[in-house]
């Protein structure tokens, strides 16, 4: 019997690229005012280069978008000539500016209605995300019961750790959970390997790649697909 539905967030419930673009611009504008030496040394496009540099020096933080972001800022501020004390202060403040802007999302059509329908049917709902969106800050705290982020778990999907921690937290078996996500590798391959049912959110209608339990081209289809999986799960137990 299906008891829990977990969701990826970025590019599953909203488009992430415009969110990150705006958050980067907001952070850069803040840096131009409060850390002008940084913006004299670097342009907005250089954030990608700073990311590459810090990851080459600190590969152990690759699972955490938060640690990467702060390492980018710390490295750039140091190179811009700020003191160690100022580097730490400005890094924290600039990251807070970015993170606040990063939560300003616009849901895909039918996203909240779909979640509300599943909630009303009694399912436990949760988020499993490699990013640092917060369900309490994007407007999902009324619909979702829990969240696991790669920042906190210590590994990104498709690594099994996030799925394992979710199962331990909910005290459920893998076959009692459906995971919904857009990324063929992170969401579908990862969840399938952990024994979960899966729904691939294929809004762009790409050629079928992942071996998902179900596929949807619109979020409004998810409720029906969950019902289909629930029936299959019951029949599987009976057989």
Buried (B, 14 or more C-beta within 10 A) or exposed (E): EBBBBBBBBBBBBBBBEEBBEBBBEBBBBBBEEBBEBBBEEBEBEBBEEBBEBBBEEEEEBBBBBBBBBBBBBBBBBBBBEBEEEBBBBBBEBBBEBBBEBBBEBEBBEBBBEBBBBBBEEEBBBBBBBBBBBBBEBBEBEEBBBBBBBBBEBEBBBBBBBBBBBBBEEBEBEBBBBBBBBBBBEBBBBBBBEBBBBBBBBBBEEEEEEBEBBBBBEBBBBBBEBBEEBBEBBEEEEEE
